[in-house]
Amino acid sequence: MGEVRGKENEPDSKCWKKLAKCAVTLYEQDSHRDVSEAKSPGFGKHGERGTEWQSHHILCICAMGDRTDGTDSKLTQELDDALYGTDWNINEKLNMIGLPQKKKYREAYIKIEKMKPALQAAEWAKAGTDQKVLPADLPAHNIDHNLYTDEAITYLQDNVWSKFKTGGKTHETRAEWLKTQLENASKEFEKRLLNRGARRKNGTVAAWQKRFKKPKDKFWANPFSMAAVPTERYEGRGIGALEEIFKKLT
């Protein structure tokens, strides 16, 4: 279920015999791009700048599809019945955010580094005020995305699916409980993403500017990572170092 992105991801009507209709939306709709753009200034419409900014589902399709009832790998029918009756859409504002790719950071920040020193300070100061030009303090969508997804899957399992109570309450009451838990999970993971981009190493701009400082810090790229435990990353070579190499070659 978690691997399907289209409408075929929606559950079959046979899965919720006791409910009048399926209210939940677990598949990707075209509207998610506009929602992400509204929340993140640098995100482009329908593929525009798509290689630099992307629309991100905070609780993604895989995280929703990979669920168990806490006792074995098969879901209880009551959990699925309640989920399918939950008025919750993964494509709505609460569950969406636009994130730059690492390409956008490299493009914007290296461009500043190539400027004359007198101009650099003003350009760095602008970082974050016009995110279409200078993204700042957001994790890159293609840095540790899968680790982030695993984190969301585990969180939902521990805090939502395994705490679902069968029996007793009505389907409608259980559906409302699930909706509240999913909304809270979206808020929690948006907060985590924003904190990771802005607070680690004092944010992306500071981390980038200090990446060649000694002693070297193997975790310099932490604010660019979506993950709770980021992957170590090589800082590359500075503009000056490359110029010296080219001089020797010529």
Order of alpha helices (4+ residues) and beta strands (2+ residues): alpha-beta-alpha-alpha-beta-alpha-alpha-alpha-alpha-alpha-alpha
